[in-house]
Amino acid sequence: MSRLTVHPVIMGVGISLFDSNKQMSNLKLQSSKTMGSGVVALHYTNR
């Protein structure tokens, strides 16, 4: 299981977490939870 937290920050540029969409397509979103601060917790498993 992979866990990823997304913080709502607006930036003009950033570092890509994945080299391609192919890597993302190997993941399946299991659950998500939005915190009061706006942070989103995403839980993924491999397909």
LOSE-432932 format. One record per residue: residue number from 1; y, x negated, z of N, C-alpha, C, O in turn. Coordinates in Angstrom, 3 decimals, always signed. Each point is the difference from the previous one (the first is absolute). Example, Ala and Ser with C-alpha at 12.3 -4.5 7.8 and 13.67 -1.06 7.14 Angstrom:
<atoms>
 kefi       ny       nx       nz      cay      cax      caz       cy       cx       cz       oy       ox       oz
    1   -5.690  -13.190   +7.800   +1.190   +0.890   +0.000   +1.200   -0.900   +0.000   -0.019   -1.036   +0.665
    2   +1.069   +1.386   -1.385   +1.190   -0.820   +0.060   +1.090   +0.770   +0.730   +1.108   -0.509   +0.169
</atoms>
This chain:
<atoms>
 kefi       ny       nx       nz      cay      cax      caz       cy       cx       cz       oy       ox       oz
    1   -1.171   -0.852   +0.000   +1.171   +0.852   +0.000   +1.228   -0.893   +0.000   +0.047   -1.013   +0.699
    2   +0.926   +1.391   -1.475   +1.275   -0.711   -0.039   +1.076   +0.918   +0.546   +0.000   +1.202   -0.267
    3   +0.905   -1.768   +1.024   +1.125   +0.768   +0.541   +1.290   -0.622   -0.495   +0.164   -1.220   -0.006
    4   +0.731   +2.069   -0.402   +1.272   -0.433   -0.552   +1.078   +0.871   +0.604   -0.134   +1.224   +0.037
    5   +1.213   -1.846   +0.442   +1.135   +0.776   +0.474   +1.165   -0.226   -0.951   +0.276   -1.128   -0.409
    6   +0.391   +2.200   +0.070   +1.120   -0.044   -0.931   +1.261   +0.351   +0.775   +0.102   +1.074   +0.592
    7   +0.859   -1.997   -0.605   +1.273   +0.197   +0.688   +1.053   +0.402   -1.031   +0.151   -0.672   -1.020
    8   +0.577   +1.755   +1.275   +0.974   +0.496   -0.977   +1.272   -0.847   -0.041   +0.991   +0.302   +0.665
    9   -1.044   -1.359   -1.454   +1.141   -0.897   -0.154   +0.312   -0.096   -1.487   -0.899   -0.200   -0.817
   10   +2.159   +0.340   +0.472   +0.393   -0.104   -1.406   +0.377   -1.441   -0.297   +0.893   -0.569   +0.628
   11   -1.590   -0.009   -1.598   +0.274   -1.372   -0.432   -0.003   -0.030   -1.522   -0.695   +0.786   -0.643
   12   +1.455   -1.672   +0.087   +0.033   -0.131   -1.455   -1.216   -0.713   -0.547   -0.403   +0.244   -1.138
   13   -0.186   -1.119   +1.929   -1.171   -0.755   -0.430   -0.951   -0.109   +1.177   +0.357   +0.304   +1.138
   14   -1.546   -0.733   -1.422   -0.974   -0.162   +1.070   -1.244   -0.709   -0.490   -0.124   -0.340   -1.176
   15   -0.771   +0.131   +2.081   -1.252   -0.668   -0.313   -1.053   +1.070   -0.275   -0.165   +0.929   +0.790
   16   -0.543   -1.058   -1.903   -1.056   +0.935   -0.337   -1.226   -0.291   +0.860   -0.426   -1.150   +0.111
   17   -0.139   +2.190   +0.496   -1.201   -0.177   +0.819   -1.252   -0.155   -0.848   -0.983   -0.593   +0.446
   18   +1.009   +1.122   -1.666   -1.149   -0.033   -0.881   +0.409   -0.579   -1.341   +1.086   +0.291   -0.501
   19   -1.965   -1.122   -0.093   +0.300   -0.613   -1.287   +0.013   +1.020   -1.134   +0.730   -0.158   -0.980
   20   -1.535   +1.196   +1.118   -0.073   +1.000   -1.062   -0.436   +1.344   +0.577   -0.454   +0.092   +1.140
   21   +0.605   +0.940   -1.957   -0.460   +1.324   +0.419   -1.512   +0.051   +0.126   -0.537   +0.871   +0.684
   22   -0.158   -1.802   -1.342   -1.461   -0.027   +0.069   -0.464   -0.214   +1.443   -0.975   +0.617   +0.429
   23   +1.654   -1.474   +0.318   -0.360   -0.229   +1.399   +0.213   +1.260   +0.826   -0.819   +0.313   +0.864
   24   +1.897   +0.410   -1.110   +0.277   +1.240   +0.729   -1.036   +1.063   -0.330   -0.353   +0.806   +0.861
   25   -0.141   -0.792   -2.096   -0.951   +1.040   -0.401   -1.346   -0.167   +0.708   -0.814   +0.924   -0.006
   26   +0.568   -2.079   +0.609   -1.228   -0.212   +0.758   +0.103   +0.551   +1.414   -0.970   -0.056   +0.755
   27   +2.127   +0.585   -0.386   +0.213   +0.539   +1.342   +0.093   +1.520   -0.035   +0.510   +0.579   -0.960
   28   -1.005   +0.057   +2.007   +0.087   +1.455   +0.129   +0.740   +0.320   +1.291   -0.379   -0.467   +1.073
   29   +1.429   +1.260   -1.183   +0.779   +0.391   +1.173   -0.828   +0.937   +0.866   -0.437   +1.055   -0.458
   30   +0.222   -1.442   +1.710   -0.771   +0.817   +0.939   +0.893   +0.890   +0.845   -0.338   +1.153   +0.269
   31   +1.482   -1.690   +0.152   +0.919   +0.799   +0.810   +1.378   -0.633   -0.022   +0.164   -1.174   -0.331
   32   +0.816   +1.978   +0.691   +1.364   -0.500   +0.125   +0.667   +0.724   +1.158   -0.320   +1.147   +0.312
   33   +1.250   -1.846   +0.312   +0.735   +0.594   +1.123   +1.431   -0.508   -0.052   +0.236   -1.205   -0.088
   34   +0.709   +2.121   +0.142   +1.411   -0.364   +0.015   +0.479   -0.016   +1.448   -0.135   +0.987   +0.724
   35   +0.687   -2.105   -0.322   +0.520   -0.160   +1.359   +1.427   +0.550   +0.068   +0.637   +0.206   -1.033
   36   -0.150   +0.026   +2.219   +1.348   +0.518   +0.190   +1.083   -0.898   -0.575   +1.070   +0.474   -0.383
   37   -1.348   -1.764   +0.323   +0.976   -0.962   -0.515   +0.058   -0.020   -1.524   +0.875   -0.640   -0.583
   38   -1.818   +1.351   -0.069   -0.068   +0.001   -1.460   -1.056   -0.938   -0.541   -0.292   +0.033   -1.196
   39   -0.290   -0.870   +2.044   -1.077   -0.896   -0.419   -1.223   +0.848   -0.338   -0.321   +0.950   +0.714
   40   -0.351   -1.293   -1.793   -1.212   +0.705   -0.410   -1.191   -0.931   +0.178   -0.008   -1.115   -0.521
   41   -1.001   +1.578   +1.263   -1.238   -0.772   +0.192   -1.024   +0.528   -1.003   -0.316   +1.190   +0.002
   42   -0.196   -2.061   -0.846   -0.969   +0.367   -1.038   -1.324   -0.690   +0.305   -0.019   -1.196   +0.292
   43   -1.078   +1.928   -0.355   -1.320   -0.547   +0.257   -0.836   +0.146   -1.264   -0.213   +1.109   -0.491
   44   -0.260   -2.242   -0.033   -0.772   -0.031   -1.239   -1.402   -0.533   +0.244   -0.221   -0.775   +0.931
   45   -0.731   +1.191   -1.770   -1.339   -0.603   -0.034   -0.262   -0.416   -1.448   +0.643   +0.490   -0.928
   46   -1.592   -1.395   +0.757   -0.401   -0.409   -1.335   -0.821   +1.112   -0.643   -0.759   +0.695   +0.674
   47   +0.918   -0.538   -1.975   -0.797   +1.005   -0.728   -1.380   -0.524   -0.238   -0.828   +0.689   -0.596
</atoms>
